[in-house]
Amino acid sequence: MIYLGGGGLFMIPMFEIEQGAGMKTAIGWIGLAIWLSGALCSGAVAAQPPKTLPAAPASDPDMKRIYDADQADRSVDITKMDWAVVGPRDAARHVEVRQLLAEGRLHTGADFVEAALVFQHSTTSDDFLLAHTLAVIATKKGDPGGPWIAAATLDRYLQTIGQKQIYGTQMSTGLNGWTRGAYDSGLISDALRKELGVPDLAGQARQLEERQASGAPPVVVTPVEAPQSPVKADIKCETGPVMRVFGRTSWQVFSCDNGGLLALDSGPPPGTIFVTVTDGKVIAGGQGGDDAEVKVATAAFEAMTEAQIADIIAQTRQVSR
């Protein structure tokens, strides 16, 4: 069958349908639908315009602004950072990012990587776990930076709840200089670290050597007798550390050979708190560091029971094995 349309001549395939009493009707594919419906029509079928796919969402400019401010605060030597200034800025940035999340304004992988890094610069285990979740979302969205920050946030979360890191992304300072702290290096293979963009064990060893040789001073505290301190200079406090967060500060907590604890923050200047238990009463004394943060942590220790102090001591021994 020849069909004349607006664009020229068209050939339509023909076939027959029995109508009864030997009668047959020859129709084309287009005519079949018309015949079945009992309708007659003529003219050409109008072409439909192609559907336009929605544009991919753009990264949020406020998230970029918050992230840039976070990085600017960390563009100086970490040992020279004024935490009394940076700490409150970090807290304010966390509030801003939580608001962006609540409003559903983060869409791209870059948005979620930046948000994860902002919460990585926190002092609480909950914030580190949130940072890990944001990094997982960034990975799902295909951002190449997502896998590494997912590993780093999980390592930091584990450290703050008294567990060993498993990827080896975290380095800190303590009584023995720069260290990776408690680290279960055998749980994850180098092949899996490579998948996440984390250096293998040999590369991590080189990183640590470079940090130790860089001239960046470690936090080294000699346990001298401080005002109101129950610890004498000959006490050794080298078991651990485990991480604890009080206020906005993370503390490395070591157990001592007199049955007490030594808590250090990273300063500068470093804060130090000595803790002992005498006649069932927890006694804590602090020196150095941010005075307000030392007071918060000291009060937190003194509010603990003897059993809670014993539990922390047991955890320091566990991570030192």
matplotlib code that plots the C-alpha trace (Angstrom):
import matplotlib.pyplot as plt

x = [0.0, 1.3, 0.7, 1.1, 2.2, 3.6, 7.2, 6.6, 5.5, 5.6, 5.2, 3.1, 3.1, -0.2, -1.9, -5.5, -7.9, -10.9, -14.2, -16.5, -18.2, -14.9, -14.6, -11.1, -9.9, -6.4, -5.0, -1.6, 0.1, -1.2, -4.6, -4.9, -5.2, -7.8, -9.7, -9.8, -11.1, -13.7, -12.4, -11.3, -8.6, -6.4, -3.2, 0.3, 1.2, 3.0, 6.6, 7.1, 10.0, 12.8, 12.5, 15.1, 16.9, 17.1, 20.4, 22.8, 22.7, 25.5, 27.7, 26.4, 28.4, 27.9, 29.4, 32.4, 32.7, 32.7, 35.2, 37.6, 37.4, 38.2, 41.2, 42.4, 42.6, 44.8, 47.1, 49.6, 52.0, 49.7, 52.1, 51.5, 47.7, 45.8, 43.2, 41.4, 40.5, 40.2, 38.1, 35.1, 35.3, 35.2, 32.1, 30.4, 31.2, 29.7, 26.4, 26.4, 26.9, 24.3, 21.8, 22.8, 22.2, 18.8, 17.8, 18.9, 21.2, 24.1, 23.9, 27.3, 30.2, 32.3, 29.7, 29.8, 33.6, 33.9, 31.2, 33.0, 36.4, 34.7, 33.3, 36.6, 38.0, 35.9, 36.5, 33.5, 33.1, 29.5, 30.9, 33.6, 30.9, 28.8, 31.9, 32.3, 28.7, 29.1, 32.3, 30.4, 27.8, 30.5, 32.0, 28.6, 28.3, 31.7, 33.9, 37.5, 38.3, 35.5, 37.2, 40.2, 38.2, 35.9, 38.9, 40.3, 37.0, 36.5, 40.0, 39.5, 36.1, 37.7, 40.4, 37.9, 36.0, 39.1, 39.6, 42.6, 42.6, 42.6, 43.7, 46.6, 45.5, 46.0, 49.1, 49.4, 51.9, 52.5, 55.1, 57.2, 56.9, 54.9, 53.1, 50.1, 48.9, 47.0, 46.8, 45.6, 47.7, 47.0, 43.2, 43.2, 45.5, 47.7, 45.6, 42.4, 44.3, 45.2, 41.5, 40.8, 43.7, 45.5, 49.3, 50.5, 52.4, 55.8, 54.5, 53.0, 56.4, 58.0, 55.3, 55.9, 59.7, 59.2, 56.9, 59.4, 62.2, 60.3, 61.1, 57.5, 57.9, 56.0, 54.1, 56.5, 55.5, 57.6, 55.3, 56.5, 54.5, 52.0, 49.8, 47.2, 48.7, 48.7, 51.5, 55.2, 58.1, 59.2, 55.9, 55.9, 52.8, 53.4, 50.6, 48.0, 46.8, 43.1, 41.2, 38.6, 36.8, 35.8, 34.3, 35.8, 39.2, 40.5, 42.8, 45.2, 44.9, 47.8, 47.7, 50.5, 52.4, 50.9, 47.4, 46.5, 46.1, 47.9, 45.8, 47.4, 45.9, 47.8, 48.0, 49.8, 50.7, 49.9, 47.6, 48.3, 46.0, 47.0, 44.4, 44.6, 42.2, 42.7, 40.4, 37.8, 37.8, 39.0, 41.5, 42.6, 44.9, 45.8, 48.3, 49.1, 47.0, 43.7, 42.7, 39.0, 39.4, 41.7, 39.1, 36.3, 38.4, 39.5, 35.9, 34.9, 37.6, 36.6, 33.0, 34.0, 33.8, 36.7, 35.2, 35.2, 38.8, 39.7, 37.9, 39.9, 43.1, 42.0, 41.4, 44.9, 46.4, 44.3, 45.5, 49.2, 49.2]
y = [0.0, 3.4, 6.2, 9.9, 11.9, 15.4, 14.1, 12.0, 8.5, 5.6, 1.9, 0.2, -3.6, -5.3, -8.4, -9.7, -10.3, -12.7, -10.9, -13.9, -15.6, -15.6, -11.9, -10.5, -7.0, -5.9, -3.4, -2.1, -1.9, 1.7, 0.8, -2.2, 0.0, 2.2, -0.9, -2.5, 0.7, 1.2, 4.7, 6.2, 8.7, 10.3, 12.5, 12.0, 11.2, 14.2, 13.4, 13.8, 16.0, 14.2, 14.4, 16.7, 15.1, 17.2, 19.0, 17.4, 19.2, 21.6, 21.6, 23.9, 27.2, 27.5, 24.1, 25.1, 28.3, 26.4, 23.9, 26.6, 28.3, 25.0, 24.4, 28.0, 27.6, 24.5, 26.1, 27.0, 24.7, 22.6, 23.1, 26.8, 26.8, 28.8, 26.2, 28.8, 30.5, 27.6, 25.4, 27.8, 28.3, 24.5, 24.3, 27.0, 25.3, 22.0, 23.9, 25.4, 22.0, 20.3, 23.0, 22.3, 18.6, 19.3, 21.4, 18.8, 21.1, 18.7, 16.7, 16.0, 13.8, 16.9, 18.3, 15.2, 14.9, 18.5, 17.9, 14.8, 16.6, 19.4, 16.9, 15.0, 18.2, 17.6, 16.2, 13.8, 10.3, 11.1, 13.7, 11.2, 8.6, 11.2, 12.2, 8.5, 8.3, 11.4, 9.9, 6.7, 8.7, 10.6, 7.3, 6.1, 9.3, 8.5, 11.1, 9.8, 11.3, 9.4, 6.1, 7.6, 9.9, 7.0, 5.0, 8.0, 8.9, 5.3, 5.1, 8.3, 7.1, 3.8, 5.7, 7.9, 4.9, 3.2, 0.8, 0.3, 2.0, -0.5, 1.3, 3.4, 6.8, 8.5, 9.9, 11.7, 12.8, 11.4, 10.6, 8.7, 11.4, 10.9, 7.6, 5.9, 4.8, 1.6, 0.0, -3.4, -3.4, -7.0, -6.8, -5.1, -6.2, -3.8, -4.8, -3.5, -0.4, 0.3, 0.1, 2.8, 5.1, 4.4, 3.8, 0.3, -0.6, 0.2, 3.6, 4.3, 3.6, 6.1, 8.7, 8.3, 8.6, 11.8, 13.3, 12.4, 14.0, 17.0, 19.1, 19.3, 18.9, 16.1, 16.5, 15.4, 15.9, 15.0, 14.0, 16.5, 17.4, 20.1, 22.2, 19.9, 17.0, 13.6, 12.3, 12.5, 12.8, 9.2, 7.7, 6.1, 6.6, 4.7, 2.2, 3.1, 5.5, 5.5, 8.5, 10.5, 13.6, 16.2, 19.5, 20.2, 18.6, 15.1, 13.7, 10.8, 8.8, 6.7, 4.5, 4.8, 2.3, 3.8, 2.8, 6.3, 8.0, 10.6, 12.5, 14.7, 16.9, 18.1, 21.8, 23.9, 24.3, 20.8, 20.3, 17.6, 16.0, 13.5, 11.2, 8.9, 7.1, 7.5, 5.8, 5.3, 9.0, 10.1, 13.0, 14.9, 17.8, 19.6, 22.1, 23.8, 23.9, 25.7, 26.5, 26.2, 22.8, 21.5, 22.4, 20.7, 17.5, 17.6, 17.9, 15.0, 12.7, 13.7, 12.9, 9.3, 6.4, 4.2, 1.4, 3.8, 4.7, 1.0, 0.4, 3.1, 1.5, -1.9, -0.3, 1.2, -2.2, -3.8, -1.4, -1.8, -5.5]
z = [0.0, -0.8, 1.7, 0.8, 3.8, 4.3, 3.8, 0.6, -0.2, 2.3, 1.8, 4.5, 4.9, 4.0, 5.4, 5.6, 8.4, 8.1, 8.5, 8.0, 5.0, 3.2, 3.3, 3.9, 4.5, 3.6, 6.0, 6.9, 10.3, 10.8, 9.5, 11.9, 15.0, 13.2, 12.0, 15.5, 17.0, 14.3, 13.6, 10.3, 10.0, 7.5, 7.4, 8.8, 12.4, 14.0, 15.2, 18.9, 20.1, 22.0, 25.8, 27.5, 30.4, 33.6, 34.1, 36.7, 40.0, 40.7, 43.8, 46.6, 46.7, 50.5, 51.1, 49.0, 51.0, 54.3, 53.1, 51.8, 55.2, 57.0, 54.7, 55.1, 58.9, 58.3, 55.8, 58.5, 60.5, 62.7, 65.6, 65.4, 65.1, 67.6, 68.7, 70.9, 67.6, 65.2, 67.6, 67.7, 64.0, 63.5, 65.7, 63.7, 60.5, 61.8, 62.5, 59.0, 57.3, 59.5, 58.2, 54.6, 55.2, 56.8, 53.8, 51.3, 49.6, 49.1, 45.8, 44.3, 45.3, 45.8, 48.2, 50.3, 50.3, 51.5, 54.2, 55.4, 55.7, 57.7, 60.2, 60.2, 61.9, 65.0, 68.5, 69.0, 67.9, 66.6, 64.2, 63.0, 62.3, 60.5, 58.4, 57.5, 56.3, 54.2, 52.7, 51.8, 50.0, 48.1, 47.0, 45.8, 43.7, 42.1, 43.7, 43.6, 47.0, 48.7, 49.4, 51.2, 53.4, 54.2, 55.5, 57.4, 59.1, 60.2, 61.6, 63.6, 64.8, 66.0, 67.9, 69.7, 71.1, 72.3, 69.4, 67.1, 63.7, 60.8, 57.7, 59.1, 58.0, 61.4, 63.0, 66.2, 68.8, 72.3, 74.8, 72.2, 69.5, 66.2, 66.1, 64.5, 67.9, 68.4, 64.9, 63.8, 60.7, 59.8, 59.5, 56.1, 53.3, 51.3, 48.2, 50.0, 51.1, 47.5, 46.5, 49.0, 48.0, 51.3, 51.2, 51.8, 55.0, 53.5, 52.3, 55.7, 57.4, 55.1, 55.9, 59.6, 59.2, 57.1, 59.8, 62.5, 60.5, 59.4, 62.4, 63.6, 67.3, 69.0, 72.2, 74.8, 78.4, 81.4, 84.3, 86.8, 89.9, 88.9, 91.2, 92.7, 90.7, 92.4, 90.1, 90.9, 88.4, 88.7, 87.6, 84.1, 81.9, 78.7, 78.2, 75.5, 74.4, 74.0, 72.8, 74.9, 73.9, 76.5, 75.4, 72.0, 72.6, 71.9, 74.6, 74.4, 77.6, 78.9, 82.0, 84.5, 86.6, 89.8, 88.7, 87.5, 84.1, 82.1, 79.5, 76.8, 74.2, 71.1, 72.0, 71.3, 74.1, 75.1, 78.0, 80.6, 83.2, 85.8, 87.4, 90.4, 92.6, 96.4, 98.9, 96.2, 95.1, 91.7, 91.9, 88.8, 88.3, 85.0, 83.6, 80.4, 77.3, 76.9, 80.5, 79.8, 78.0, 80.7, 83.3, 81.4, 81.0, 84.6, 85.8, 83.6, 85.0, 88.6, 87.9, 87.0, 89.3, 90.4, 88.1, 85.1, 85.6, 85.9, 82.6, 80.8, 82.2, 80.9, 77.5, 77.4, 78.1, 75.4, 72.7, 73.7, 73.1]

ax = plt.figure().add_subplot(projection="3d")
ax.plot(x, y, z, "-o")
ax.set_aspect("equal")
plt.show()
